[in-house]
Amino acid sequence: MRVQAQNEPIPAGTVEKTVMRISTVSIVVNLLLSAGKLLAGILARSGAMVSDAVHSASDVFSTIIVMVGVHLSEKKADEEHPYGHERMECVAALLLAVVLALTGGGIGISGIRNISAGSHAGLAVPGRLALIAAVLSIVVKEWMYHYTVRAARKIRSAALKADAWHHRSDALSSVGALIGIVFARLGYPVMDSVASVVICLFVLKAAYDIFRDAVDKMVDHACDPGIIDQMRETIIGTEQVQGVRWMKSRLFGSRIYLDVAIEVEGDMSLTAAHEVAAVVHHRIEQEYPDVKHCMVHVDPVGE
């Protein structure tokens, strides 16, 4: 059984308006949070907190990428792009993955250099302010994740969902920073640098997941088997359809293209068979808003 909310059509312009609203909030929050964490990291002498601040600052750039990508993807089809511009959202997600990977790599290299220095006796012990900043960052970024991912699911936006996971990766990196700061204050200053390396791993994992999802949507990857099964049931339940010979799907950005061969009685007239195919075509596109186009081929049953 499909969730009704997922099948409701998205009104024209809603995707871009929602992304712009969510992204504006995200930019403001990240600017304030990154400035606060940077200040706390410097005053409290915490390398992990400074690294975490850089991560938060990168969120601003990634959000701008999402805004531009979604704006371009909403452009109508034209002569040069007859299938539309939906894949521009995937391009935005790919750029976001690259930004995340570079950010994570920089954080990790800095931490490894401090660890490999050998002597940690002279490393500064992070102050209490760094602890407060880490806890505040975890709360704010986890709230931003839920705030963004709810909107992403509602408008079915891959780029906005990627940005939501960027928020969660920031929350996880703040958890790593918090643990490192706590251990550093307990007499193990090297743990502040170890925390930076852990943050790097979280960020690189998020970058990989976003990159893989975007690539799948750009190379005509098949859509979810569960959705295919649901559409098959819808087609078979259409009057005068005797069966489904084959179905092929491909992701085009956040949209789906479906090709299906239905079976009808062999003695049916061409006009009647065409009408059955038209009914299947309209049902699929109306009941499954993520389907941008459904191509229906008709075969006689049993042949």
C-alpha positions as CSV (number, residue, x, y, z in Angstrom):
1,M,0.0,0.0,0.0
2,R,1.4,3.4,-1.0
3,V,1.6,6.3,1.3
4,Q,-0.9,8.8,0.1
5,A,1.2,11.8,0.7
6,Q,3.9,10.4,-1.6
7,N,1.4,10.2,-4.5
8,E,0.0,13.7,-4.3
9,P,1.1,15.9,-7.2
10,I,3.6,18.7,-6.4
11,P,2.1,22.1,-7.5
12,A,4.2,24.0,-10.1
13,G,6.8,26.1,-8.4
14,T,6.5,24.5,-5.1
15,V,9.9,22.7,-5.3
16,E,11.9,25.8,-5.9
17,K,10.0,27.9,-3.4
18,T,10.5,25.3,-0.7
19,V,14.2,24.8,-1.5
20,M,14.8,28.6,-1.4
21,R,12.9,28.9,1.9
22,I,14.7,26.0,3.6
23,S,18.1,27.0,2.2
24,T,17.8,30.6,3.4
25,V,17.2,29.4,6.9
26,S,20.1,27.0,6.5
27,I,22.5,29.7,5.4
28,V,21.6,32.0,8.2
29,V,21.9,29.3,10.9
30,N,25.2,28.0,9.4
31,L,26.8,31.4,9.3
32,L,25.9,32.1,12.9
33,L,26.9,28.6,14.1
34,S,30.3,28.5,12.2
35,A,31.2,32.0,13.5
36,G,30.4,30.9,17.1
37,K,32.3,27.6,16.8
38,L,35.3,29.3,15.3
39,L,35.4,31.8,18.1
40,A,34.9,29.1,20.7
41,G,37.6,27.0,19.1
42,I,40.1,29.8,19.1
43,L,39.4,31.0,22.6
44,A,39.2,27.5,24.0
45,R,42.3,26.3,22.1
46,S,40.5,23.4,20.5
47,G,41.7,22.2,17.1
48,A,38.7,19.9,16.8
49,M,36.3,22.8,17.3
50,V,38.0,24.9,14.7
51,S,37.8,22.0,12.3
52,D,34.1,21.6,13.1
53,A,33.6,25.3,12.4
54,V,35.2,24.9,9.0
55,H,32.8,22.0,8.3
56,S,29.8,24.2,9.2
57,A,31.1,27.0,7.0
58,S,31.3,24.6,4.1
59,D,27.6,24.0,4.5
60,V,26.9,27.6,3.4
61,F,28.6,27.0,0.1
62,S,26.9,23.6,-0.4
63,T,23.5,25.1,0.3
64,I,24.1,27.7,-2.4
65,I,25.0,24.9,-4.8
66,V,21.7,23.2,-4.0
67,M,19.8,26.5,-4.6
68,V,21.4,27.0,-8.0
69,G,20.9,23.4,-9.0
70,V,17.3,23.2,-8.1
71,H,16.6,26.5,-9.8
72,L,18.1,25.2,-13.0
73,S,16.4,21.8,-12.8
74,E,13.0,23.6,-12.6
75,K,13.4,25.2,-16.0
76,K,11.0,23.9,-18.7
77,A,12.0,21.7,-21.5
78,D,13.3,23.5,-24.6
79,E,14.7,22.6,-28.1
80,E,18.1,21.9,-26.8
81,H,16.9,20.0,-23.7
82,P,13.6,18.3,-24.9
83,Y,13.6,16.0,-21.8
84,G,13.9,18.9,-19.3
85,H,16.6,19.9,-16.9
86,E,16.0,17.6,-13.9
87,R,19.6,16.2,-14.0
88,M,20.9,19.7,-13.0
89,E,19.8,18.8,-9.5
90,C,22.1,15.7,-9.7
91,V,25.0,18.0,-10.9
92,A,24.4,20.1,-7.8
93,A,24.5,17.0,-5.6
94,L,27.8,15.9,-7.3
95,L,29.3,19.3,-6.6
96,L,28.1,19.0,-3.0
97,A,29.8,15.6,-2.7
98,V,33.1,17.1,-3.9
99,V,32.9,20.0,-1.5
100,L,32.2,17.6,1.4
101,A,35.1,15.3,0.4
102,L,37.6,18.2,0.1
103,T,36.4,19.6,3.5
104,G,36.7,16.2,5.1
105,G,40.2,15.6,3.6
106,G,41.5,18.9,4.9
107,I,40.2,18.2,8.4
108,G,41.7,14.7,8.4
109,I,45.1,15.8,7.1
110,S,45.3,18.5,9.8
111,G,44.5,16.0,12.5
112,I,47.0,13.4,11.2
113,R,49.8,16.0,11.2
114,N,49.2,16.8,14.8
115,I,49.1,13.1,15.8
116,S,52.2,12.2,13.8
117,A,54.2,15.1,15.4
118,G,55.0,12.5,18.2
119,S,55.1,14.8,21.2
120,H,51.7,15.9,22.6
121,A,52.9,17.4,25.9
122,G,52.8,20.9,24.5
123,L,49.3,20.6,23.0
124,A,46.8,23.0,24.5
125,V,44.0,21.5,26.6
126,P,40.6,22.7,25.2
127,G,38.7,25.0,27.5
128,R,35.1,24.6,28.7
129,L,33.8,27.0,26.0
130,A,34.6,24.3,23.4
131,L,32.4,21.8,25.2
132,I,29.5,24.2,25.3
133,A,30.0,25.0,21.6
134,A,30.1,21.3,20.7
135,V,26.8,20.5,22.5
136,L,25.1,23.5,21.0
137,S,26.3,22.5,17.5
138,I,24.9,18.9,17.9
139,V,21.5,20.2,19.0
140,V,21.2,22.8,16.2
141,K,22.5,20.7,13.4
142,E,20.4,17.7,14.3
143,W,17.3,20.0,14.3
144,M,18.4,21.4,10.9
145,Y,18.7,17.8,9.5
146,H,15.1,17.0,10.5
147,Y,13.9,20.4,9.3
148,T,15.5,19.9,5.9
149,V,14.9,16.2,5.3
150,R,11.1,16.6,6.0
151,A,10.9,19.2,3.2
152,A,13.1,17.1,0.9
153,R,10.8,14.1,1.3
154,K,7.7,16.2,0.7
155,I,9.0,17.7,-2.5
156,R,11.1,14.6,-3.5
157,S,14.3,16.6,-3.9
158,A,17.6,14.7,-4.1
159,A,19.7,17.8,-3.8
160,L,17.8,19.0,-0.7
161,K,18.1,15.6,0.9
162,A,21.8,15.6,0.2
163,D,22.0,19.0,2.0
164,A,20.0,17.5,4.9
165,W,22.6,14.8,5.3
166,H,25.3,17.5,5.2
167,H,23.6,18.9,8.3
168,R,23.6,15.4,10.0
169,S,27.3,14.9,9.1
170,D,28.0,18.2,10.8
171,A,26.1,17.0,13.9
172,L,28.1,13.7,13.9
173,S,31.3,15.6,13.5
174,S,30.4,17.7,16.5
175,V,29.8,14.5,18.5
176,G,33.4,13.5,17.5
177,A,34.6,16.9,18.5
178,L,32.8,16.7,21.9
179,I,34.3,13.3,22.6
180,G,37.8,14.5,21.7
181,I,37.5,17.7,23.8
182,V,36.3,15.7,26.8
183,F,39.2,13.3,26.6
184,A,41.7,16.1,26.0
185,R,40.4,17.8,29.2
186,L,40.8,14.5,31.1
187,G,44.5,14.6,30.3
188,Y,44.8,13.1,26.8
189,P,45.3,16.2,24.6
190,V,46.1,14.1,21.5
191,M,42.4,13.0,21.5
192,D,41.5,16.5,20.2
193,S,43.4,15.7,17.0
194,V,42.1,12.1,16.9
195,A,38.6,13.6,17.0
196,S,39.5,15.7,13.9
197,V,40.4,12.4,12.1
198,V,37.1,10.8,13.1
199,I,35.2,13.9,11.8
200,C,37.0,13.4,8.5
201,L,35.7,9.9,8.2
202,F,32.1,10.9,8.9
203,V,32.4,13.7,6.3
204,L,34.0,11.4,3.6
205,K,31.2,8.8,4.2
206,A,28.5,11.4,3.7
207,A,30.3,12.6,0.5
208,Y,30.5,9.1,-0.9
209,D,26.8,8.4,-0.2
210,I,25.7,11.6,-1.9
211,F,28.0,11.0,-4.9
212,R,26.8,7.5,-5.4
213,D,23.1,8.5,-5.3
214,A,23.7,11.4,-7.8
215,V,25.6,9.1,-10.2
216,D,22.8,6.5,-10.0
217,K,20.3,9.2,-11.1
218,M,22.5,10.3,-14.0
219,V,23.3,6.9,-15.5
220,D,19.7,5.7,-16.0
221,H,19.7,3.5,-12.9
222,A,16.5,1.5,-12.5
223,C,14.1,2.8,-9.9
224,D,13.2,1.1,-6.6
225,P,11.8,-2.5,-7.2
226,G,9.0,-1.8,-4.7
227,I,7.7,1.1,-6.9
228,I,7.9,-1.1,-10.0
229,D,5.8,-3.8,-8.3
230,Q,3.2,-1.2,-7.3
231,M,3.0,0.2,-10.8
232,R,2.7,-3.4,-12.2
233,E,-0.3,-4.0,-9.9
234,T,-1.9,-0.7,-11.2
235,I,-1.4,-1.7,-14.8
236,I,-2.7,-5.3,-14.3
237,G,-5.7,-3.8,-12.5
238,T,-6.6,-1.7,-15.6
239,E,-9.6,-3.0,-17.5
240,Q,-8.8,-5.2,-20.6
241,V,-5.1,-5.5,-19.7
242,Q,-4.4,-9.3,-19.7
243,G,-0.9,-9.1,-18.4
244,V,2.5,-7.3,-18.4
245,R,5.1,-8.7,-20.6
246,W,8.0,-6.5,-19.4
247,M,8.7,-3.2,-17.6
248,K,11.8,-1.0,-17.8
249,S,12.5,2.1,-15.7
250,R,15.2,4.6,-15.4
251,L,15.8,7.5,-13.1
252,F,16.2,11.0,-14.7
253,G,17.3,13.2,-11.9
254,S,14.5,12.8,-9.3
255,R,11.9,11.7,-12.0
256,I,11.2,8.3,-13.5
257,Y,10.8,7.2,-17.1
258,L,8.8,4.0,-17.6
259,D,8.6,1.7,-20.6
260,V,6.0,-1.1,-20.4
261,A,4.7,-3.8,-22.7
262,I,1.1,-4.8,-21.9
263,E,-0.9,-7.8,-23.2
264,V,-4.4,-7.5,-24.6
265,E,-6.7,-9.9,-26.5
266,G,-5.3,-10.6,-30.0
267,D,-8.6,-9.9,-31.8
268,M,-8.9,-6.4,-30.4
269,S,-9.0,-3.6,-33.0
270,L,-6.0,-1.2,-33.3
271,T,-8.2,1.6,-32.0
272,A,-9.4,-0.3,-29.0
273,A,-5.8,-1.5,-28.1
274,H,-4.6,2.1,-28.5
275,E,-7.3,3.3,-26.0
276,V,-6.3,0.7,-23.5
277,A,-2.6,1.8,-23.8
278,A,-3.7,5.4,-23.3
279,V,-5.6,4.5,-20.1
280,V,-2.5,2.8,-18.7
281,H,-0.4,5.8,-19.7
282,H,-2.6,8.3,-18.0
283,R,-3.1,6.1,-14.9
284,I,0.6,5.7,-14.3
285,E,1.4,9.4,-14.8
286,Q,-1.5,10.5,-12.6
287,E,-1.1,8.1,-9.7
288,Y,2.7,8.2,-9.6
289,P,3.7,11.9,-9.9
290,D,7.4,10.9,-9.9
291,V,6.9,9.4,-13.3
292,K,7.6,12.0,-15.9
293,H,6.7,9.9,-18.9
294,C,5.2,6.4,-19.5
295,M,5.6,4.7,-22.9
296,V,3.2,1.8,-23.4
297,H,3.7,-0.9,-26.0
298,V,0.9,-3.3,-26.8
299,D,1.3,-7.1,-27.5
300,P,-1.3,-9.7,-28.2
301,V,-1.7,-12.1,-25.3
302,G,0.0,-15.5,-25.7
303,E,2.2,-14.6,-28.6
